[in-house]
Amino acid sequence: MRARPISREALVEELAELVAARPRDAWVRVAVDGAPAAGPGALADELVAPLRLSGRPVLRVSAGDFLRPASLRLEHGRTDPDVFYEDWLDVKGLLREVLEPLEPGGSGRVLPALWDSGIDRAYRLPYRELAPGGVVLVDGTLLLGRGLPFEVSVHVWLSAGALARRTPPDERWRLPAYERYEREARPQRAADVVVRADHPDRPAVLTDG
């Protein structure tokens, strides 16, 4: 793939324009995918203001608030990369509470967070009504290749070396899961936009050719 250098500000502007160009009478579900070290949450946060300026209501959701309970997630230990890859995310919960209500004809009622993995219990948050034409920005890791319905998907990619350097020591057991994700889900092919983030202040958009 070819890398097109771009400033952080221009990247955010391009992505916001891509999302805002979607039909204005329909909800837009956006995935900002990447390993935590790649900063997908920060990028999703930066998209909120320009999208609101474009007239789009915006709701932020983190896939990290839709993990399965510890009794299921950690059943085979705390550092199993295959379980992390396959079983940590509550895919059904994310579908039921966030993505399916924004299907055509859906209710528009979204639960912004389901499970607090820090204390291992459900959040007690009210549902939010997202007006038609609104955008839900979902950041997370290992989101693509699961059949989750997103109108726009962004993958924030790190080279293997950068990913290893920037992953905290207590999370390096996850590196084989990220390698598996690259191999099986092929996020660089699945995503609508791929951003190389080896240097956070000097991103690049990866394109075919």
C-alpha positions in Angstrom: 0.0 0.0 0.0 1.1 3.6 -0.6 1.4 6.1 2.2 0.0 9.6 1.8 1.4 11.9 4.5 -1.1 14.1 6.1 -1.3 16.4 9.1 -3.4 15.4 12.1 -5.7 18.4 11.5 -6.2 17.5 7.9 -6.8 13.9 8.7 -9.6 14.8 11.1 -11.1 17.1 8.6 -11.0 14.5 5.8 -12.6 11.8 8.0 -15.3 14.2 9.3 -16.1 15.2 5.7 -16.3 11.5 4.7 -18.8 10.8 7.5 -20.8 14.0 7.0 -21.2 13.2 3.3 -23.4 10.2 4.2 -27.2 10.6 3.6 -28.5 13.1 6.1 -31.7 11.3 6.7 -30.0 8.1 8.0 -27.9 7.3 11.0 -24.2 6.8 10.5 -22.3 4.1 12.5 -18.6 4.7 12.5 -15.9 2.3 13.7 -12.5 3.8 14.7 -10.5 0.6 15.1 -7.0 0.0 16.4 -4.9 -1.4 19.1 -4.9 0.9 22.2 -1.4 2.0 21.5 -2.6 3.4 18.1 -5.0 5.8 19.9 -8.3 5.1 18.2 -10.2 6.6 21.0 -8.3 9.9 20.7 -9.0 10.1 17.0 -12.7 9.3 17.6 -12.8 12.1 20.2 -11.3 14.6 17.7 -14.1 13.8 15.2 -16.9 14.9 17.5 -16.5 18.7 17.1 -16.2 18.9 13.3 -19.1 16.6 12.9 -21.3 18.6 15.2 -20.2 21.8 13.3 -21.5 20.1 10.1 -24.9 19.7 11.7 -24.7 16.1 12.7 -25.7 15.0 16.2 -22.9 12.8 17.6 -22.7 10.1 20.3 -19.4 8.6 21.4 -19.3 5.0 22.5 -16.2 2.9 23.4 -16.2 -0.8 22.7 -14.2 -1.1 25.9 -17.5 -0.5 27.7 -19.0 -3.5 26.0 -16.7 -6.3 27.3 -18.1 -9.5 28.7 -18.1 -10.1 32.5 -14.9 -11.3 34.0 -16.3 -14.7 34.8 -16.6 -15.3 31.0 -13.8 -13.1 29.7 -11.1 -14.5 32.1 -12.3 -18.1 32.4 -9.1 -19.4 30.8 -6.8 -16.9 32.6 -6.0 -13.3 32.3 -3.3 -13.4 29.6 -4.7 -15.7 26.9 -4.3 -13.9 23.5 -6.8 -16.2 21.7 -9.5 -15.6 24.3 -8.7 -11.9 24.1 -9.2 -12.0 20.3 -12.3 -14.2 20.3 -14.2 -13.6 23.5 -13.5 -10.4 25.3 -15.9 -8.2 23.3 -19.6 -8.6 24.0 -20.5 -8.5 20.3 -24.2 -9.3 20.9 -24.4 -6.5 23.5 -22.8 -4.0 21.2 -25.2 -5.0 18.4 -28.3 -5.0 20.6 -27.6 -1.7 22.5 -25.8 0.4 19.9 -25.7 -0.7 16.3 -29.1 -2.4 15.7 -31.2 0.5 17.1 -29.6 2.6 14.3 -30.6 0.4 11.5 -33.2 1.9 9.1 -36.5 1.9 10.9 -34.7 1.5 14.3 -35.6 3.2 17.5 -32.5 5.4 17.7 -32.2 4.6 21.4 -28.6 3.8 22.3 -27.1 2.6 25.5 -23.7 4.4 25.6 -22.0 1.9 28.0 -23.0 -1.6 29.2 -20.3 -3.1 31.4 -17.7 -1.5 33.6 -14.9 -4.0 33.4 -12.9 -2.1 36.1 -15.4 -3.1 38.8 -17.0 -5.9 36.8 -20.6 -4.8 37.0 -23.2 -3.1 34.7 -23.2 0.6 34.2 -26.4 2.3 35.3 -26.6 4.8 32.5 -29.8 6.0 30.7 -30.4 5.3 27.1 -29.7 8.2 24.7 -31.9 9.2 21.8 -29.9 9.9 18.7 -31.8 11.9 16.1 -32.0 10.6 12.5 -28.9 11.7 10.7 -26.9 11.4 13.8 -23.5 9.7 14.1 -22.3 7.2 16.6 -18.5 7.0 16.8 -17.4 3.6 18.2 -13.7 3.3 19.1 -12.2 -0.1 20.0 -9.8 -2.8 19.1 -10.4 -5.9 17.0 -13.7 -4.5 15.7 -13.5 -5.5 12.1 -14.2 -8.9 10.6 -16.9 -9.6 13.1 -19.9 -8.7 10.9 -20.6 -5.6 12.8 -22.6 -3.1 10.7 -20.7 0.1 10.2 -21.3 2.6 7.4 -17.8 4.0 7.8 -14.8 2.1 9.2 -11.4 3.5 10.0 -8.4 1.4 11.0 -5.5 3.0 12.8 -2.6 0.9 12.0 0.8 0.5 13.6 3.7 -1.5 12.2 4.7 -4.5 14.2 7.8 -2.7 15.6 5.9 0.4 16.6 3.1 -1.7 18.2 5.5 -3.7 20.3 7.4 -0.5 21.4 4.2 1.4 22.4 2.3 -1.4 24.1 2.8 -1.3 27.8 4.8 -4.3 29.3 1.7 -5.6 31.1 -0.3 -5.7 27.9 2.4 -7.3 25.6 0.7 -10.7 26.0 -1.9 -9.3 23.6 0.6 -8.9 20.7 -0.1 -12.4 19.3 -3.8 -11.4 19.1 -3.1 -8.3 17.1 -0.9 -10.4 14.8 -3.7 -12.9 14.4 -6.1 -10.0 13.7 -3.9 -8.7 10.9 -3.7 -12.2 9.4 -7.3 -13.3 9.7 -9.5 -10.2 9.7 -7.2 -8.2 7.4 -8.3 -4.8 8.7 -6.2 -3.0 6.1 -8.5 -4.5 3.5 -11.7 -4.4 5.5 -11.6 -0.7 6.5 -12.8 2.2 4.4 -9.8 4.3 5.6 -6.5 3.0 6.9 -4.3 5.5 8.9 -0.7 4.6 9.6 0.1 6.1 13.0 3.7 5.0 13.7 4.5 8.7 14.4 1.3 10.1 16.0 2.2 13.7 14.9 2.9 12.6 11.4 0.1 10.2 10.3 -0.3 8.9 6.8 -3.3 7.5 4.9 -2.6 4.2 3.3 -4.1 3.6 -0.2 -3.8 0.9 -2.8 -1.4 1.5 -5.6 
